[in-house]
């Protein structure tokens, strides 16, 4: 049977079916891509990306909205199953489900920062995160956006300690001068707490989509209850060198503001 | 206006293309009518067989389906026939050379969600409206 026509259908439909020629198959692939709103077939670099936290989170959302098609999905996702079944509790929160109901598109973004930079002594423990929001399809508006980072339980010297975790938007960068930052969200947590932390970065994401040159990334800092700045790793926050399924990422929920009209041929 | 004989005939034709009669003898349609009547046909678009499993995470494919078959008189025996389809049939009967029969087309469409990677290995979950034919009818 061809890629598009199931051989079992051939007998019942009363239509004469045949295998598609290569050029016809390519043409059909092009048409389906066009329906999906894609100019070409994406070619992701997935050395370890398939098992990262972002695809797993998105799969969680997908399963939430695709209960009807559950049977179809299960067969295809054997490769994800072993990892996915170990995810407990689910990655997506109730708030995410609420955002999801209102969204036409959800997109996760991988952190593009590969190496730690040297910051000023005052901010030497800050961690930097960058996301590429420049390729959002036209007519999509951000309705909600979160930065998500996983926190492990800390059972060392900080056992009975609380941490103040702060997320900043980088607004200005000058060589040799202090970086300009804007505080977006904070969270106070016990050292023993464990799970995904969600920080609201909706306004910042909107700015980055509308004006990509303002996208200078985010910075994260951790302070103890007596105001000492510590390395986020000491507070149990998982960074680039942590497990793939606990990598920090960003997720944005979009609503269509313009109707996508396919070009007439 | 249709002659009485024809009206009587149309009353006997009670089969609906969407639901095949359990007992073929109960239907006014003969076997060729059943084969050609406007109805929903199954067609599965497999992303896996298209060789797209490296970038489409889910679903494996979708039951796209399609509508095919003849929309011929009497249309009122057909489920979901529009008023326009009836008018179109009448005009076709009066001028078969120039006016085609009404079209067998979707009357009810459903959405699907697709989860896929983009070029930057970001993941997109998008809802696509009107992707799956749930019901067909004459337009």
Interface residues (C-beta under 8 A of the other chain):
Chain A: X3 X4 X5 X6 X9 X13 X14 X15 X29 X32 X35 X36 X37 X41 X42 X43 X44 X45 X46 X49 X54 X55 X58 X59 X61 X62 X65 X66 X69 X72 X73 X75 X76 X77 X80 X103 X104 X105 X106 X107 X108 X109 X110 X132 X135
Chain B: X35 X36 X41 X42 X43 X44 X45 X46 X48 X49 X50 X51 X52 X53 X54 X55 X57 X58 X59 X60 X61 X62 X68 X112 X113 X114 X115 X116 X117 X118 X119 X120 X121 X122 X123 X124 X125 X126 X127 X128 X131
